[in-house]
Amino acid sequence: MPQTATANILNILESDFSGVVEEWLGTQVKEGVKRSDLFSDSESRAQNQELLKAFTKGVRAGVVNEEFSLDDDEWEDLRAVLADVSKERVGRGVTPTEMATFVLALKAPLFTRLEAMTDIESGKLISDVLMVTRLVDAFAIYTNEIFIGERDQIIERQRQEMLELSTPVVELWDRVLTLPLIGTLDSARAQEVMENLLETILERQAEVVIMDITGVGTVDTQVAQHLLRAAAAVRLMGAECIISGISPMIAQTMVQLGIDVGTVSTRSSIRTALADALQKVGYVIKTSEVS
Amino acid sequence: MSAVRITRFATAVSEITRNAIVHGGGGKISIYLDGRNEYLRVECRDQGPGIENVTLAMSEGYTTAGGLGKGLGGAKRLSHGFEVHSAPGKGTTVSMSVKL
């Protein structure tokens, strides 16, 4: 037996499915959220049809005693279609507002059709309108959540990529490595840096490692601790560590913080650090004599 | 503001916000400018377990997280004004300011 709360809504969705789809598309155009620059007409129509089909299925089975939750099994289809549609739309650069308005535009065609049903008494009409509102609102909120989730994933992926990109170990000279650090150094990145560094030391048989912090804005106690730990690990592997690029500002700050660098050598610039490193591995830098 | 002062204060703020994230499970940060534009004040508030003995926590080398134990005292030395309000179970609020 159909639920009385959704009987009229379901009736509209089933008897006039393509009419609703067309009018939904029309409202999207009117509200300016149909991105004809990003999606072709047939693509938009297909997406709307699929969404509405899944929505209808949810309304048919997923509303019990006027209550529903989009997390229930009956709404699984809608969630799946939405995930696909959102993914595609995020990828093509649709904004969250456009996405929500796109879904909310479904209200108008449903309202006009309810209004046209002459056999509904006014009290029932209001409760039907309320029901449509609740359903479509829930639909829109869920859409936004998926949309944000999709973006979060993109951000997370990019963060991961940046993490890998931002810890390059460069071989400057035979047995001399440098690690230019840029930005902030949190625990995850420090770990990444250290692993990368130690592996490269082994691979290249490095004897001197220059950790350059010219591009690090602030060195607080935790950053300092990460640096000193990395230096200690380098020493354990039999290589020497020079921390370079300590600006006057950072030097003062580190003193105020009471950070003791112990036996780790430090240099103000990578230039002096390199001269030092080359000397340590037995090279001499000389100006060539022009005869 | 001079570059040194900016670096110093930024480090103090970094120190304190890191504490709020590591120990307090995250929190809120508010930034104020006093009426005569003389001071910038940053207030960091968390709802974490709080600090039992603030004086002890401020002392050199005291740590509960395996850190250097210099953060809180260091942050105080790096700012012009520094206040900690905390009690066990009540969260922690650190207010630090710098002369502009």
Chai-1 contact restraints between the chains, C-beta under 6 A:
chainA,res_idxA,chainB,res_idxB,connection_type,confidence,min_distance_angstrom,max_distance_angstrom,comment,restraint_id
A,T218,B,A10,contact,1.0,0.0,6.0,A-B,restraint_1
A,T218,B,T11,contact,1.0,0.0,6.0,A-B,restraint_2
A,T218,B,S14,contact,1.0,0.0,6.0,A-B,restraint_3
A,D220,B,T11,contact,1.0,0.0,6.0,A-B,restraint_4
A,D220,B,S14,contact,1.0,0.0,6.0,A-B,restraint_5
A,D220,B,E15,contact,1.0,0.0,6.0,A-B,restraint_6
A,T221,B,L68,contact,1.0,0.0,6.0,A-B,restraint_7
A,T221,B,K70,contact,1.0,0.0,6.0,A-B,restraint_8
A,T221,B,G71,contact,1.0,0.0,6.0,A-B,restraint_9
A,Q222,B,R18,contact,1.0,0.0,6.0,A-B,restraint_10
A,Q225,B,L68,contact,1.0,0.0,6.0,A-B,restraint_11
A,M249,B,A3,contact,1.0,0.0,6.0,A-B,restraint_12
A,M249,B,V4,contact,1.0,0.0,6.0,A-B,restraint_13
A,M249,B,T7,contact,1.0,0.0,6.0,A-B,restraint_14
A,Q252,B,V4,contact,1.0,0.0,6.0,A-B,restraint_15
A,T253,B,T7,contact,1.0,0.0,6.0,A-B,restraint_16
A,T253,B,R8,contact,1.0,0.0,6.0,A-B,restraint_17
A,T253,B,T11,contact,1.0,0.0,6.0,A-B,restraint_18
A,Q256,B,R77,contact,1.0,0.0,6.0,A-B,restraint_19
A,Q256,B,L78,contact,1.0,0.0,6.0,A-B,restraint_20
A,L257,B,K70,contact,1.0,0.0,6.0,A-B,restraint_21
A,L257,B,G74,contact,1.0,0.0,6.0,A-B,restraint_22
A,G258,B,K70,contact,1.0,0.0,6.0,A-B,restraint_23
A,G258,B,G74,contact,1.0,0.0,6.0,A-B,restraint_24
